[in-house]
């Protein structure tokens, strides 16, 4: 049996390039590459997609829907990095740490939707609380997040890295100010929420990394929760997870939670901070790692029956 054949549709984009960089040196797979002058040729793309064992779609939402329709080979499996299919029937949400059933579903799936970066942080904090009956699905939640500018794609990268740029770009900037960010539907569906959270993201003047924060009153949780009991809940929920860890009780010892510490990794760290009345739950990750390309490669490994951490450590 030969090596699994992989094709990246949209290799030139931010996520596509990162996936390519993670796969290019691997000897356990074979990469199909399209000629540069034919990368917008639908017929050529269709031919390569249907010749592959697994295809990554690294495209805008509408283009991802069109590309998925080009795959006619029943043996070709798809990982879509866009928002297009994250809540769509027939697609498995690619967050294996949500439990053994989720990991098994990814392994056997023909179609996997790679999670959004902000959604990954929010879900990592919120889903365990809902699943364990600690947080009500109709709880009114707020979520704040800061992210490096690479999450905005090529346009934002060019804007932030321009030699002459607006002074405003030096400061964090709120966006999605109508409270209707495109990650909210998957945040709600995967966590089983019935009330839309207030989600307030910010783009900041550093390349990679993010921290997603959910504040809670402990009295709003079932079971007389404390910071210690919440840490214990997360440690139990993520027991055995290679890429998700709960930080020690005294973290952060310096009093600050940096956003770029995990840049270049597929790791996600959970912090439980606060006091006797309030909790500040934080997830730190790389928006281009566990929030995008790293998660995509992790899902690919599972779908191909390879060790989950292949190409994602060291």
Secondary structure, DSSP 8 states (H G I E B T S, - for coil): ---EEEEEETTTSHHHHHHHHHHTT-SSEEEE---GGGTT-HHHHHHHHHH-SEEEE-S-HHHHHHHHHH---TT-EEEE-SSTTTT-TT-EE--GGG-HHHHHHHHH-SEEE---HHHHHHHHHHHHHHHTTSS-TT---EEEEEEEGGGGHHHHHHHHH-SS--GGGGS-EE--TTS--TTHHHHHHHHT-SS--EEEEEEESSSS-EEEEEEEEGGGSTT---HHHHHHHHHHHTTT-SSEEE--TT-STTS---SSTTTTS--EEEEEEE-SSEEEEEEEE-TTIIIIIHHHHHHHHHHTT--TTTTS--
